[in-house]
Amino acid sequence: MENCLFCKIAAGVIPSTKVYEDETVLAFRDIAPQAPTHILVIPKAHISGMSEVSAENAALVAHCLEVVALVARQENLTGGYRVVSNCGDDAGQTVHHLHFHILGGRKLSLEMA
Ligand code: AMP
């Protein structure tokens, strides 16, 4: 996707602070962290958000979640962490490329909205 920020980050055209990378998935630090540890996990292939998850891309999405768990271990988030994927305008999704936020490193508020 030509104008997708995270496609450009996945391609290395825009720099990021990578914490994990393999052939299909990338994890990098959020530029505006909301917690001491705030990492984004993305598929390198463009999926616009959770609403586009399907049988065709489910294996890739599952691999993203595998990487979420791996990165959380790597970051020593032993006290716990939150995984968030905002979908659509009402949820406040600003980048329309599927991503999973990993938030941790402090006690998080229980507020969900
Ligand atoms: P969302 O609002 O759920 O779509 O999340 C998008 C996230 O991308 C926000 O937390 C932003 O701070 C983060 N973000 C935007 N641009 C960059 C960038 N160049 N590098 C790292 N994170 C970014």
Residues whose N, C-alpha, C, O or C-beta is under 5 A from the ligand:
A	BS01	AMP	R29 D30 I31 A32 N86 G92 Q93 T94 V95
